[in-house]
Amino acid sequence: MKVLVTGHRGYIGSVMVPILLKAGHNVHGYDSELYRNCRYAPGGSMTYVPTTRRDIRDITPQDLSGFDAVIHLAALSNDPLSNLNPQITYDINHLGSVRTAKAAKAAGVKRFLLASSCSNYGVSGQALIDEEGELKPVSAYGSSKVLAERDIALLADESFSPVYLRPATAYGLSPMLRFDIVLNNLVAWGVSDGKILMKSDGSPWRPIVHVEDISRAFLAALEAPKEAIHNQAINVGQTTHNYRVRDIAEIVANLVPDCVLSYAADAGPDPRSYRVDFSKITRLLPAFRPTWDALSGARQLYTAYRTAGLTTEEFEGPRYQRISHIRQLLGTHRIDPELRWAPAAAVAQRSLAASA
């Protein structure tokens, strides 16, 4: 199958592409490459595929001509980054996603897989929530994903089959590693500082899923019969992998030698708390067989960080924190307030790409 992956050089995309290739698919990428300089060598090598270097806000049907499927990963990822400029978040995550879906449909693409999020559930309490549960996003990121699902669903018909995959919070190594997600961050603090200071009481629930397992879920959805998944939302993860944040912290503290776990004096609850039911993906996508859990993922990260000699300055710096990186690009005027490459930076970007 000929597949276009948007955001293919991001945290998830750089793991997903080789998995798709290994399964025999012909993969092309589409990415504005805001994070080009964020490579994390201990996370593995990058797999290069033919690429269109462009913003999804400019995508056209011509860009998607000849593809059988689109996997749409490109987005401003996570709550802090989305809150930096909520309108830009909606422009990219909502309107940009709808534009991409419309372009795909116009180009004759049959299957469209949207990377949505379990953040859509926001504040759902103690009970397990499934795909039919009420969506209560608490950030621009979550709201933008809800709106994208809603509007792309209106495009579904016999010739265009969208699917909305809602991964739990990701973790695990990647060539484009992020340190601003919970398990990756906690292991980094444990390795570099020997301390984990919790700024909340750790009581909220979070489902988590390894980036490789997310990639395998997209592969399973790509290859599934249309009638099994057409125009449906599917949570990506495992029901047994709902953890309280403090439980994740304790797993890390017990793994990293001499690591001390403590709580800030003013630590209070984080309002975002959701426990997610993942039974639907087991029913609809039997080819999806996740292999990771929090402990094995923490071990993978610990080994990589320790071998690389990770420092606090490195993981807290702008290279691996998405919001810090964007602020750095804005501060140096390499991108404009719309998060587009500034003209001079765009020329330099193309030169770098040509020499890569």
C-alpha positions as CSV (number, residue, x, y, z in Angstrom):
1,M,0.0,0.0,0.0
2,K,1.3,3.5,-0.8
3,V,1.0,5.5,2.4
4,L,1.6,9.2,3.2
5,V,2.5,9.9,6.8
6,T,2.3,13.5,7.9
7,G,4.5,14.5,10.8
8,H,6.7,11.5,9.9
9,R,9.8,13.1,11.5
10,G,8.2,13.6,14.9
11,Y,8.4,11.6,18.1
12,I,5.8,9.0,16.9
13,G,6.4,9.2,13.2
14,S,10.1,8.4,13.3
15,V,9.2,5.2,15.1
16,M,6.2,4.4,12.9
17,V,7.9,4.8,9.5
18,P,10.3,1.8,9.8
19,I,7.5,-0.4,11.2
20,L,5.3,0.4,8.1
21,L,8.3,-0.2,5.8
22,K,9.0,-3.5,7.5
23,A,5.4,-4.5,6.9
24,G,5.9,-4.0,3.2
25,H,4.3,-0.6,2.7
26,N,5.5,2.2,0.4
27,V,5.9,5.2,2.7
28,H,6.3,8.9,1.9
29,G,6.5,11.6,4.4
30,Y,5.0,15.1,4.8
31,D,6.5,17.4,7.4
32,S,7.3,21.1,8.0
33,E,10.3,19.9,10.1
34,L,10.0,22.3,13.0
35,Y,11.9,19.7,15.0
36,R,14.6,18.9,12.5
37,N,17.4,19.8,15.0
38,C,15.9,17.7,17.8
39,R,17.5,14.3,17.0
40,Y,18.4,12.1,20.0
41,A,21.1,9.8,18.8
42,P,20.6,7.2,21.6
43,G,17.0,6.8,20.5
44,G,18.1,5.1,17.3
45,S,18.8,6.0,13.7
46,M,16.4,7.9,11.5
47,T,14.8,6.1,8.6
48,Y,14.6,8.4,5.5
49,V,11.8,8.2,3.0
50,P,10.8,10.5,0.1
51,T,9.5,13.6,1.7
52,T,7.4,16.7,1.0
53,R,8.6,19.5,3.3
54,R,5.6,21.7,3.8
55,D,3.1,22.8,6.4
56,I,-0.2,20.9,6.5
57,R,-2.0,24.2,6.4
58,D,-0.9,24.4,2.8
59,I,-1.6,20.8,1.7
60,T,-3.4,20.2,-1.6
61,P,-5.1,17.3,-3.3
62,Q,-2.1,17.2,-5.7
63,D,0.2,16.4,-2.7
64,L,-1.9,13.3,-2.0
65,S,-2.4,12.1,-5.5
66,G,-1.7,8.4,-6.0
67,F,-1.8,7.4,-2.3
68,D,-3.9,4.6,-0.9
69,A,-3.9,5.9,2.6
70,V,-2.9,8.8,4.8
71,I,-1.7,8.5,8.4
72,H,-2.2,12.0,9.8
73,L,0.2,12.6,12.8
74,A,1.2,16.2,12.2
75,A,0.0,18.4,15.1
76,L,1.1,20.7,17.9
77,S,1.4,18.0,20.5
78,N,0.5,18.2,24.2
79,D,-1.3,20.7,26.5
80,P,1.5,23.2,27.3
81,L,2.4,23.7,23.7
82,S,-1.2,24.0,22.6
83,N,-1.8,26.7,25.2
84,L,1.1,28.8,24.0
85,N,-1.2,30.1,21.2
86,P,-4.6,28.4,21.3
87,Q,-5.7,29.9,17.9
88,I,-2.6,28.5,16.1
89,T,-3.3,25.1,17.8
90,Y,-6.9,25.1,16.3
91,D,-5.5,26.3,12.9
92,I,-3.1,23.3,12.8
93,N,-4.8,20.5,14.8
94,H,-8.4,21.2,13.8
95,L,-8.5,23.1,10.6
96,G,-5.3,21.7,9.2
97,S,-6.4,18.2,9.9
98,V,-9.8,18.8,8.2
99,R,-8.0,20.4,5.2
100,T,-5.7,17.3,5.0
101,A,-8.7,15.0,5.1
102,K,-10.6,17.0,2.4
103,A,-7.5,17.0,0.2
104,A,-7.1,13.2,0.7
105,K,-10.7,12.6,-0.3
106,A,-10.4,14.9,-3.3
107,A,-7.3,13.0,-4.4
108,G,-9.1,9.6,-4.2
109,V,-7.4,8.4,-1.0
110,K,-9.5,5.6,0.5
111,R,-8.4,5.4,4.1
112,F,-7.5,8.3,6.5
113,L,-6.1,7.5,9.9
114,L,-6.2,10.5,12.3
115,A,-4.0,10.6,15.3
116,S,-6.4,11.8,18.0
117,S,-5.9,11.5,21.7
118,C,-7.2,10.1,25.0
119,S,-6.8,13.7,26.2
120,N,-10.3,14.1,24.6
121,Y,-11.7,12.6,27.9
122,G,-10.1,15.3,30.0
123,V,-11.8,14.9,33.4
124,S,-13.8,11.7,33.5
125,G,-13.3,10.6,37.1
126,Q,-12.7,7.1,38.5
127,A,-14.9,5.0,36.2
128,L,-13.5,3.5,33.0
129,I,-14.5,5.5,30.0
130,D,-14.8,4.0,26.5
131,E,-15.2,5.6,23.0
132,E,-18.8,6.3,23.6
133,G,-18.1,8.3,26.8
134,E,-18.5,12.1,27.1
135,L,-15.6,14.1,25.8
136,K,-14.4,16.8,28.3
137,P,-11.2,18.2,27.0
138,V,-9.5,20.7,29.3
139,S,-7.0,22.3,26.8
140,A,-6.8,23.7,23.3
141,Y,-5.0,20.5,22.4
142,G,-7.8,18.2,23.5
143,S,-10.5,20.5,22.1
144,S,-8.8,20.7,18.7
145,K,-8.7,16.9,18.5
146,V,-12.4,16.6,19.3
147,L,-13.3,19.2,16.7
148,A,-11.1,17.5,14.1
149,E,-12.8,14.1,14.7
150,R,-16.3,15.8,14.5
151,D,-15.6,17.5,11.2
152,I,-13.7,14.7,9.5
153,A,-16.5,12.3,10.3
154,L,-18.8,14.4,8.0
155,L,-16.6,13.5,5.0
156,A,-17.0,9.7,5.5
157,D,-18.7,7.8,2.7
158,E,-18.4,4.7,0.6
159,S,-15.2,5.9,-1.1
160,F,-13.5,7.7,1.9
161,S,-13.0,5.9,5.2
162,P,-11.7,7.9,8.2
163,V,-10.7,6.3,11.5
164,Y,-9.8,8.2,14.7
165,L,-7.2,6.5,16.8
166,R,-6.9,7.9,20.3
167,P,-3.6,6.9,21.9
168,A,-3.0,7.0,25.6
169,T,0.0,9.2,26.7
170,A,3.0,8.0,24.8
171,Y,6.4,6.9,26.3
172,G,9.5,5.1,25.1
173,L,12.6,5.8,23.0
174,S,12.5,7.5,19.6
175,P,15.1,9.1,17.3
176,M,13.1,12.3,17.9
177,L,12.8,11.9,21.7
178,R,10.6,14.0,23.8
179,F,11.3,14.6,27.5
180,D,8.1,16.5,28.2
181,I,5.8,13.4,28.6
182,V,5.4,11.7,31.9
183,L,7.4,8.5,31.9
184,N,10.2,9.8,29.7
185,N,10.4,12.8,32.0
186,L,10.4,11.0,35.3
187,V,13.1,8.5,34.2
188,A,15.2,11.5,33.0
189,W,15.0,13.2,36.4
190,G,15.8,9.9,38.2
191,V,18.9,9.3,36.0
192,S,20.3,12.8,35.8
193,D,19.5,14.2,39.3
194,G,18.8,11.1,41.5
195,K,15.5,12.9,42.6
196,I,11.9,12.9,41.5
197,L,10.0,15.9,42.9
198,M,6.3,15.6,42.2
199,K,4.6,18.9,41.8
200,S,1.2,17.4,42.1
201,D,-0.1,14.8,44.5
202,G,0.1,12.2,41.8
203,S,-3.5,11.1,42.3
204,P,-4.8,11.6,38.7
205,W,-5.2,8.6,36.5
206,R,-3.3,8.4,33.1
207,P,-3.3,5.5,30.6
208,I,0.1,5.2,29.0
209,V,1.3,3.3,25.9
210,H,4.7,2.8,24.3
211,V,5.4,4.6,21.1
212,E,6.1,1.3,19.3
213,D,2.7,-0.1,20.3
214,I,1.1,3.1,19.0
215,S,2.8,2.5,15.7
216,R,1.6,-1.1,15.6
217,A,-1.9,0.0,16.3
218,F,-1.8,2.3,13.3
219,L,-0.4,-0.5,11.2
220,A,-3.2,-2.8,12.3
221,A,-5.8,-0.1,11.4
222,L,-4.2,0.5,8.1
223,E,-4.5,-3.1,7.1
224,A,-7.9,-3.9,8.8
225,P,-11.1,-4.5,6.7
226,K,-12.9,-1.3,6.1
227,E,-16.2,-2.6,7.5
228,A,-14.5,-3.3,10.8
229,I,-13.4,0.2,11.6
230,H,-15.0,2.7,9.1
231,N,-15.6,6.1,10.7
232,Q,-15.0,4.9,14.2
233,A,-13.0,6.2,17.2
234,I,-10.6,3.6,18.7
235,N,-8.7,4.0,22.0
236,V,-5.1,2.9,21.7
237,G,-3.6,1.2,24.7
238,Q,-4.3,-1.5,27.3
239,T,-6.9,-1.3,30.1
240,T,-4.5,-2.8,32.6
241,H,-2.1,0.1,31.8
242,N,-4.1,2.9,33.5
243,Y,-1.8,4.2,36.2
244,R,-2.0,6.9,38.8
245,V,0.8,9.3,38.2
246,R,2.3,8.5,41.6
247,D,2.4,4.8,40.6
248,I,4.4,5.7,37.5
249,A,6.8,7.7,39.7
250,E,7.2,4.8,42.1
251,I,8.0,2.4,39.3
252,V,10.8,4.8,38.2
253,A,12.1,5.4,41.8
254,N,12.3,1.7,42.4
255,L,14.1,1.1,39.1
256,V,16.7,3.8,39.3
257,P,19.4,3.1,42.0
258,D,19.4,5.6,44.9
259,C,16.6,7.6,43.4
260,V,14.5,9.6,45.9
261,L,10.9,10.3,45.3
262,S,9.3,13.3,47.1
263,Y,6.3,15.6,46.8
264,A,6.3,19.4,46.9
265,A,4.8,21.0,50.0
266,D,2.1,22.6,48.0
267,A,1.4,19.6,45.8
268,G,-2.2,19.4,44.9
269,P,-4.3,17.3,42.4
270,D,-4.1,17.8,38.7
271,P,-7.6,18.3,37.3
272,R,-6.9,16.1,34.3
273,S,-7.8,12.5,35.3
274,Y,-9.1,9.7,33.1
275,R,-9.2,5.9,33.2
276,V,-9.7,4.5,29.7
277,D,-11.3,1.3,28.5
278,F,-9.3,-0.2,25.7
279,S,-11.4,-3.3,25.0
280,K,-12.6,-2.0,21.6
281,I,-9.2,-2.1,20.0
282,T,-8.8,-5.7,21.1
283,R,-12.1,-6.6,19.4
284,L,-11.8,-4.7,16.2
285,L,-8.0,-4.9,15.6
286,P,-6.9,-8.4,16.7
287,A,-3.6,-7.9,14.8
288,F,-2.7,-5.2,17.4
289,R,-0.6,-7.0,20.0
290,P,1.1,-4.5,22.3
291,T,4.4,-5.7,23.9
292,W,5.4,-3.0,26.4
293,D,4.4,-1.9,29.9
294,A,5.5,0.9,32.2
295,L,8.3,-1.2,33.8
296,S,9.8,-2.5,30.6
297,G,9.5,1.0,29.1
298,A,11.2,2.6,32.1
299,R,14.0,0.0,31.8
300,Q,14.5,0.9,28.1
301,L,14.7,4.6,28.9
302,Y,16.9,4.1,31.9
303,T,19.4,2.0,30.0
304,A,19.6,4.6,27.1
305,Y,19.8,7.6,29.4
306,R,22.5,6.1,31.6
307,T,24.6,4.9,28.7
308,A,24.4,8.3,27.1
309,G,25.3,10.1,30.3
310,L,22.1,12.2,30.3
311,T,22.4,15.5,32.2
312,T,19.6,17.7,33.6
313,E,20.7,20.6,31.4
314,E,20.3,18.4,28.3
315,F,16.8,17.1,28.9
316,E,15.5,20.3,30.4
317,G,16.9,22.3,27.5
318,P,15.0,23.4,24.4
319,R,16.1,20.6,22.2
320,Y,13.9,17.9,23.7
321,Q,11.1,20.0,25.2
322,R,8.6,20.9,22.5
323,I,7.4,24.2,23.9
324,S,10.9,25.3,24.8
325,H,12.1,24.5,21.3
326,I,9.2,26.5,19.7
327,R,10.0,29.4,21.9
328,Q,13.6,29.3,20.9
329,L,12.7,29.3,17.2
330,L,10.4,32.2,17.8
331,G,13.0,34.1,19.9
332,T,15.6,33.8,17.2
333,H,13.0,34.7,14.5
334,R,13.6,31.4,12.6
335,I,9.8,31.0,12.6
336,D,7.1,33.7,12.6
337,P,4.2,34.0,15.1
338,E,2.1,31.7,12.9
339,L,4.8,29.0,13.5
340,R,5.9,29.0,9.9
341,W,9.5,29.2,8.8
342,A,10.6,32.8,8.3
343,P,11.8,33.4,4.7
344,A,15.5,33.4,5.6
345,A,15.1,30.4,7.8
346,A,13.2,28.6,5.1
347,V,16.0,29.0,2.7
348,A,18.5,27.7,5.3
349,Q,16.1,24.8,6.1
350,R,16.0,23.7,2.4
351,S,19.8,23.9,2.3
352,L,20.1,21.8,5.4
353,A,17.6,19.3,4.0
354,A,19.5,19.1,0.7
355,S,22.8,18.3,2.5
356,A,21.3,15.8,5.0
